[in-house]
Amino acid sequence: MRRSLVLLLCALVIGGLCLTLNALQPEEAAAPITTPQTQSYRMLYTRDQADFASMTVTLASGESYTVDSSLAYDEQGNYIGVYNSLGQPVTVRGQESFALDSTSFQMMLLTATNLPVTASYPGLDEGACGLDSPAARLEIAYHSGETITLAIGKAAASGYSCYVKRMGDENIHLVPLDFRQVMTRSLNEHHRLVGALNAAPSQAVQIAVVQPDGTAFIATNYTDEGRILTWQVEKPYLHAGSKAHIEAFVEEVCAIGAVGYEASASTMEELAPYGLDAPLRLLVALGNGTIRDIHLGHDAGNGQVYARMDATGDVYRVRSADLPALVQTGTDELLDRFVALVASKDMRTTTVTLPEASYVLVQSRDEAGEITGQTINDAPVPLNLFGDCYEAIVGIQFDKVTTDQPAGEALAQVRFDLLDGSALTVSYHDHDVNYVQALTSTGGSFLLRRERFDNMLTTLKEALP
């Protein structure tokens, strides 16, 4: 189906050009040059598509490349498909895996088959038309042995056409400007670019940020009922993920698209000059199985960064301004700012140990695992009171991550024993007059305002005076 679509698109391009040329003819005829030989739309030449063999393009810069026809026909001349896995009607000689932009290969196939002109003029000054040093020269070869050579000159004053000369023809022709705009690109500018996914944040099921040294931030979107928040951080330590920040991350990563193609690389040595042998990776996995995996490398200049964005070795450029803010601020921004957000449905017992007292919160369960009651220090308490105390313990928000070493003995220790047999502990220490430092058994180290810690103690003491 894709192969049929390629040819259909080519046909649509031809039809569209016909309409455009007819519409622009009056303006071109008004150009201040000699009376044209003809003012009606026509084809400069028409060749059988099956006869097309190759096209060599030589640019004014000296760059040259050749594309070969990849169209396949049966013995009766019926089109049956293309020879390559890319679904392209042409491939770049020597770079058969080079993924051409659809606009480019459609224009190449159109040019090999026929070239529409709006007007033809004899005796024009080739220098004034830019044909003494053409922007590009095309040599089109056919299986029959025939060759057509075209020179592409300047854009016409109207801005709708360009000057083109065919070798062996005394006339200079006006051809739609689209032809010049496409066929004077460098080969790299013909490469297909990876576009944005533009997926909704609600479609994401997992995200990851992998640093060049291999350390990873991984968060999974859990939808189990009873969880306080949906995003749970798996690495570098168990913690809650910020729903708002992660959704913003998903939206920004899925909106990134390549703005240019740079090169292809097949080995780590070839990726190294672009910083892509040890990249920063941004990953978003969607519920439908799609994964957006962007590898970011060195600065490419002009506000761009080298990137890999698909399963190939192709190196692209993306705009620095399009990258998520966390690239500048760090993955801590993706954390929800709670010290130990443990869902009560996962908890067997929670123990808070203070220098002068301790509090043990227990949820009683029947054989089926259903909660039948709750106690604090072995005393039954109403559900609302138990909930207030538990929320005060798990709902402490921190203000920032810290690498400072804790000072002195702990002001309080909290231990969560979970139903799966695991445990999580948090210890709170003096830091300064404004902050208390929290350390978790999973490696977290946070600073929180002292009044938040004091609120936990006040709530527990009021529950059991």
ABEGO torsion letter per residue (X at the ends): XAAAAAAAAAAAAAAAAAAAAAAAAAAAAABBBBBBABABBBBABBBBAAABABBBBBBAAGBBBBBBBABBBBAAGBBAEBABAAGBABBBBGBAABBBBAAAAAAAAAAAABBBBABBBBGBBAAAAGAABBABBBBBBBAAGBBBBBBBBBBBAAGABBBBBBBGBABBBBBBAAAAAAAABBAAAABBBBBBAGBBAAABABBBBBBAAGBBBBBBBBABBGBABABBBAOABBBBBBAAAAAAAAAAAAABBBABBABBBABAAAAAAAGAABBBBBBBBBAAGBBBBBBBBBBAEGGBBBBBABABABBBBBBAAABBAAAAAEAAAABBBBABBBBAAABABBBBBBAABBBBBBBBBBAAGBBAEBBBGGBBBBAAAAAAAAAAAAABBBABBBABBBBEBBABBBBBBBAAGBBBBBBBBBABAABBBBBBAAGBBBBBBAAAAAAAAAAAAAABX
